[in-house]
């Protein structure tokens, strides 16, 4: 066990995130480096990041997985913590990260993410614990190239840390619905490109299974009205994703290359 932790780079992807970025940067003051990968902000995001000492990488949008991997590659250190601009590291999680780096028992770590919705941090259902692998040694892990619903790929055992990553999913329900509409389009396109198909069964059963799993089994009802609204929108997303996939199927095979666009 090492008594001195290896240096850590925090990697953040941004687009017009000036209102959120300051709080995130405050929460990762323990990092040795901050790398901001910006895809074309016009609201002062880059200026704020530069003033706070971040390394700036300008990168047109490639899709979530590839965009994050650009930041990982640009980092000065092998250990990276990858975050979105609307997230914040709690003090407890920051302490867990420092201990994990010092102990070096794993090459990748996951921790719980608490999603804020309708003014409340959800603690049940699909909004929590929402385990996310975000801390890893890039020599042993990397981001998938998925356009949306990207994930960290590693063959090494994944450790688990205490403490939460706080996620402000959207400022309003309208913003959240707009983002989900774009996510379902990206997800449908990705499934279509993989040759996946959908039929009436997915339209009917996927939302039902999702509701039973997250609202009843995972006790989303304990989060009150925000929890109910969150899971109902999630069920709608399942329906819409497969409806869009069916629409794409009827248009014909997917093109060999598909253009990507940032959904938020």
FENNOR-V291281 format. One record per backbone hydrogen bond with DSSP energy under -1.0 kcal/mol. NH is the residue of the N-H (numbers start at 0). CO is the residue of the C=O. If there is no record, write none. Layout:
BEGIN
nh:co
NH:CO
NH:CO
END
This chain:
BEGIN
nh:co
8:78
9:32
10:80
11:34
12:82
13:36
19:16
20:16
23:19
24:20
25:21
26:22
28:25
30:27
31:7
32:7
34:9
35:54
36:11
37:56
38:13
47:43
48:44
49:45
50:46
51:47
52:49
53:48
54:33
56:35
58:37
63:146
64:145
66:62
67:63
68:64
69:65
70:66
71:67
72:68
73:69
79:135
80:8
81:133
82:10
86:83
87:165
89:163
93:89
94:90
95:91
96:92
97:93
98:94
99:95
100:96
101:97
102:98
103:99
108:134
109:158
110:131
112:128
113:164
114:126
115:166
116:119
119:116
121:114
124:217
126:123
131:110
133:108
134:108
135:79
136:106
137:77
139:136
141:152
143:150
152:141
158:107
160:109
164:111
165:87
166:113
167:85
168:166
175:171
176:172
177:173
178:174
179:175
180:176
181:177
182:178
183:179
184:180
185:181
186:182
187:183
188:184
189:185
190:186
191:187
192:188
193:189
194:191
195:190
202:198
203:199
204:200
205:201
208:204
209:205
210:206
211:207
212:208
213:209
214:210
216:211
217:212
219:213
220:214
221:218
222:219
223:220
226:222
227:223
228:224
229:225
230:226
231:227
232:228
233:229
234:230
235:231
236:232
237:233
238:234
239:235
240:236
241:237
242:238
243:239
244:240
245:241
246:242
247:243
248:244
249:245
END
